[in-house]
Amino acid sequence: MWKDIPVPFYLSVHFFEVLNPKQVLRGEKPVLSQRGPYVYREYRVKTNITFHDNDTVSYLEYRQLFFQPHLSNGTEDEYIVVPNIMLMGAAVMVEKLPDLWKLLLSGALAGLKQEAFMNRTVGEIMWGYEDPLIDAINAIVPGLLPFKGKFGLFMDFNNSDSGLFTVNTGMNNISQVHMVDSWNGLKEVDYWRSSQCNMINGTAGEMWPPFMSPTSLQFYSPDACRSMTLVYEESGQFQGVPTFRFVAPKTLFANGTDYPPNEGFCPCMQSGIQNVSTCRLNAPMFISHPHFYNADPSLVDAVEGLHPSKEQHGLFLDVHPMTGIPMNCSIKLQLNLYIKHVSGIIQTGQIKPVVLPLLWFAESGSIEGSVLKQFYTNLVLLPSVLEYLQYILLGLSVPLLVSAALLMARRKRGAAQKSPRAPARATPSSETTP
């Protein structure tokens, strides 16, 4: 199961379309409409599997995504109005540069007919589109963008690996099985400002050590550039299999003011969003729960069209505690872009500073079919049968023991009755004549 995970995973992507781009440029509140989901079947394949002498194993896990029209609400050819991510991101990134650089960039943008918002297809936004703006930015501000050619939000997500994981096999200590030893050769990352935030904790997010306690679990997410801790919420069942449900605590994306241990993830803004610019090419990107669930209400109020709810936007993991294997899961994250008016970049108009949701996605999967049946039979049904059987055998043993005791008592009594009596001893009589 570790090598070839027998669980069908799906990636569901929801885009936020900006309905009033012209008004936003004049400083008005963005009005958003959720589009999708656009659903992809996700296949994961482990390669380069190498076992080491110190009870660890390293591997690369490749992901491939295939669009599922029958599960989607729309096609990849649909057009959506979203922020011009390259333009708006570059504008904030060059805000502190000399005015001359910003004027040159603004002039280049005008010559390329670049605007603050763009109308592109779902496929282009996901998997990349050719944009002369990339070459222009690289020419004017060398080193600002570490890539050339196409740009797409999920370009690095498909047909690629998530880094070289080295995890413990649990050979000598089962409580350490699946726990990450290193990622890309690193014991900790260097994205954040504190050693605690840079730590690589937990597993790779696929399985956990067995015999779990109802407390918390951790996993390292390369997509979020950090380790995440989920907390126990409740016990339940999935298709008859007992599970522990783990969910995200409210402190997961809290800022350093509300939750001091998160100070290392700053510079922070409101609670509920995490600045990931340091691991996303220094672009002003933030991650959060979908629809700013569990976030500062001001983030929801800054735009129209968001309706956060636990049922739709809360992430969860249902794990079988005896084996540490997830039975049902849905990991959800939202990608946001910080946009604002930047002096010298005329394309930014009078946009008021706002953390604008771009999209949110869910990676979901659940054990089903023959694997679920085998799981239920071996780990639920048979142990239950054996447990009942021991009581049945115990119940049967009581009359057997009683019968055996009665038989032994009867044999002893019969033996006593059959044994010969001793002859009476003669006593001298006073009437006997000597």
N, C-alpha and C positions, 0 to 999 in steps of 0.2 A: 504493500500500500504506500510505503514511503517512496519507492522508486517510480512506480506508475500509479499515481493517485486515481482510484476508480470513481471519482466524483465529477460529474459534469459541471463545470464552472461557466458562469455567464457574466459578461460585463454589460451593464445597462447604463447608457449615457443620456442625461437630460441637459439640454441647452437652455440658456436664458436669452431670449430675443429682446432687444431694446426696441420698444414700440415708438418712442419719441426722440430719436437721435438729434433732430434739429433743436428741440426744446432743451435738451441736456446741454448742448453747446451754448445756450443762452443762460445757463445757470439753474435750470429747473431740475426737479427731482426725476431720476430715471424711472420709467414705467416698464416693467419686465413681464414677459409671458413665457412660461415653461413649455418647451417643445420636446417631443420624444415620448417614451424612451426609444433610443436606437440601440438594439441589443446585438451582442456579439458572443458567439460560442468561443470559449477560451480553452486552449489546449496547452498543457504544461508537460515538458519533456526534460528529464534530468540527463545530462551528458557529462563527460569528463569525470566520472565518479572514481575517486581515488581514496583508498583506505590507508591510514597512516598508523605508525607504531604507537602513537600516544592515545589510542582509542578515539580517534576522530576520523571523519570522512569529509572530503571536499567535493564540490560539484557545481556545475552551472545549470541553471534551470531556464530553458527557453520558453517564451510565450508566443503563441500564434492566435490571432483573432480572426473570426470569420463572421461576416454580417448575416443576421438571421431575419429576413424580411417578414416571416410569418409571426415573429414575436415582437416586431417593432411597430411603433406608431409613426410611420413615415419612412422615407428612403434617404440614402446618402446623397441623392441628387437635389434634395430640397435646399432652397436658399434661406439663410438666416442672417439678420442684421445684428452684428456684434461689434464691440470695440475693435479698432485696428490695433491689435495687441502689440505688434512691432512698433508702431508709431507712438502709441500712448506710453508703452513701457520705456522706449528710448527717451521720450520727453522727460519723464521723471528721473531717469538715470543721469541725464545731462544737466539737470536743473542747476547744479552748483558750478558748472563750467563757465568760463568767461562768455560774455554776451556774444562775442564774435563767433565762437563755435556754434552757439545756438542759432544765430542768424544764418550761418552757412547751412546748418541742418534744416532749418525752416525753409530756406530757399530751395534746397534740394528736394524737400518734400513737395513743395509747390510745383516744381518742374516735373515731378513724377506723378502729379495729380493725386497725391495721397491725402486722405481725409481721416478725421478722428474715428469714423465708423465705417465699416465695410459690409458688403452684402456678398457672402460666399456660401458655397454648399457645405453641407455637413461633412462630406468626404474630404473637402479641402481643409477645413478647420481641424479635422481629426488627423489626417495622414500627410498633410503638407501641400503647399502651393508655391509656385515660383513667384518671387517678389523682387523687383529691382531695388526696392528699398533696402534689402539686406546688403547688396553691393554698395549702395550709396552710403549707408551707415559705416560699413567697414572702411570705405575710402576716406570719409570725413573724420571719423573718430576711430582710428585703428585700435583693435583690441577690445572694443566695447562688446562685440559679438564674437564668440569663439566658434562660429560655424558659418558655412556658406551654403548657397543654393536654397533648397526648400525650407519652409518653416511650418510645423504642425504640432498641435498640442500633444498628440499621442504618437508622434514619429518614433520615439525611443521606447514605446510600450509594446510595439508589435514586432515580431521576428527578431527579438533581441533577448538577452539574458538580464537577470536582475543582480548581477555581480557574483563573484566567487564566494560562496558560503562554505565555511568549514564548521561542522557541528559535531557534537559528541555522540558516540555510538551507544553509550551506556553499558559497555561491555563489563566494566568493573564496578560501575555505580549507576544503577538503573534510574536514579533520581536525576541524573544529568543527561539522559538521552534526549536528543533533538536540540539541546541548548547550544547556542551559537558560540563557537570558540573565536572566530574571526570572520570579517567580511572584507573581501578584496585585500586580505593580508593585514587588515587593521583590527586592533583590539578596541579602538574607539575612533570616532570620526572627528573632524576638526571644523565642522560647520558652525558650532555654537560657542558661547562665551563662558561656559563653565564645564568642568570635567564631568559633572553629574549629567548634564544634558547631552554630552558627547558620548556617553557610555552606550555600548552595544549590549543590551540585556535581552534575556528571554530566548525564544526559539526563532525560527525563520517564518513562523506563522502558519505552519501546516499541521503540526502535531505538538503535543506537550508530554512531559513525563507522566507515567501512570500513577494511579492512587492519589488523585488530586484532592486538595482540601478546598472548601468553599470560601476562598479568600480573594485571590487575584491571580492574574496571569500576565505575562509580558511577551512581546515579540518585537523584532526589529523590522521596520518597513523602509526599504530603499526609496520607495515612492514619496514617503513623507520625510525622509532623511533623518529619522530618529527612531528611538525605541518608544513603544506605547504600552501603557499599563491599562488593562481592563479589570473591572471589579465584579465580584460575584453579586448577582441580583436575586436569583431564585432557583429552586430545583424544579424540574419538570420532566417531561417525556417527549421524545420525538419518535413517532411511529412505534410506541411501546418500549423504546429504549430509554432508560433513565439518563438525564442530562443535568449539568450545571449551566445556567445561563450567565454569561459575562457581558457587561456593557461598559461603555465609556463613562468615566466619572465626569462630573461637571468641571473638574479642574484640568482636564486633558489639554484644552487649548486656552486656559485662563492666562491672563497676563501676569507679570511679576508682582504687580501691586496686590492683586487678589489672591495670588498663590506664589509666594516667594521662591519656591524651588524652580519655577519656570522663568525666573529672571534671566537665566542663561540663554533663553530663546529670543530675548529682546535684541534690537529695539522693538517695543511692543506698541500696539494701539489699544483698542477696546478688548475686553475679555471675550474669548470665543473665537478668535482668529489668531493664527500663528504665522509670523513672518518667515517665509522660506526663501527669501531673496538670496541668501548666502549659498544655497545649494541649487539655485535656479538661475544661474548666469547673472546674478545681481538685479534681475528684473523685479519690479515691485509686486511680487506675487504673494498671496496668502492662502492658507488652507483652513478649512473649518468644517463643521458639520453642515449637511445640506440645509438650505433655507435659514442659515444662521441659528439652527437649533442649539439650545443651551448657551447662546451668546448674549452679549449686551443688547438690550432692546433697541438701543440707538442705531445699531447696524441694520436691523429690520426696518426701522422707521425711515432710514435714509433713502430707501427705494420703495416702489410699490410693486406688489405682485408676489410677495413672499408669505408663506403660511407654514411656519415650522410646527412639526408635531413629532412626538416620540415614535408613534406607530410607523410613520412613513420615512422618517429621517434619522432615527436612532440606529446606531450600528449594534450588532450583537453576535455572540458566538455561543452555540449550544454544544458543549463538549461532554462526551461520555467520561465520567470521572475515573472509572477503573482503568481505562486504556489511554486516556488523554487524547483521543481521536475526535475531531469535530464532526458532529452529525449534521449540523445545519448552521449556516453562517451567512452574514451579509455585512460586508465592510463598506462603509459609505464615507465619501469625502467630497468636499466642494472646493473648486478652484476659483479664486477671486483675483481681480486686478485692481490695484489702487490707481485711480485716475484723478487728474486735477488740471487746472489752468497753470501753465508754466510760462513765465515771462520770456518773451523772445521767440516762442514757438507758437506762431499765429494759429496753427491748426488746432490747438487745444482750446480755442475760444475762451469762454468764461465758465468752463466746467468747474463746478464746486467740488472740493475734495470728497471722494466717496470710494468706499471699498465695494466694487461692482462685481456681483457674481457672474461668472462666465458659464460654468456648467457644474453639475455634480454627477458622480458616478457611483455605482454599487457593484462590487464583485461578490457574487452570491453562488452558493453551491450547497447541495445536500445529498447525503448518501441515499441511494434508491436501488430498486431492482434486486437482482440476485445477491449483490453485496450486502444490501440491507437485510435480506432474508437470512443470509449466512450469519451476519452480525447478531441478529435477534436470536437465532437458534442457538448459537454457541455461547453467547454472553448473557442471555436473558432466560430463554426457555429451558435449556438444559440445567443451568444452576438452580432454577426454580423447581424443576422436577426432582433434582437431587436433594434439595432442601426438604421438599414434601416427603420424599422417599425415606429420609432419615427418621422423620416423625412416624411414618407408617411402620417402619421396621422397629422403632422404639415401642410403638403401640402393640405390635405383634409380640414383641419380646416379653411384655409384662405377663400375659396369660401363659406363655411358655415357661417363664420362670416360676410362676405360681404352680403350674402343673408339675414341673420338675420337683418343686419343694414338697408337694402333696405326695408324689410318688415315693420320694425318699422317706417321708414320714411313715407312709403306709408300709414300706418295706421294713423299716426299723420295728414297727409294731408287730408285723407278722413274724419277724425273726424272733422277737421276744416271746411270743406265744408258743412257738415251736420248740424252744429250748427246754431240756429235762429239768424237773425240780430236784433240789437236793433232799436225801432221805432224812426223816425226823430223828433227832438224837435221843437215845434212851436215857431216862432219868431214874435213879433208884427210888423204890417205893417203901414207905414205912411199914407196909403190911407184908413185905417179903420176909420169909423165914430165912435166916442165915443157914 
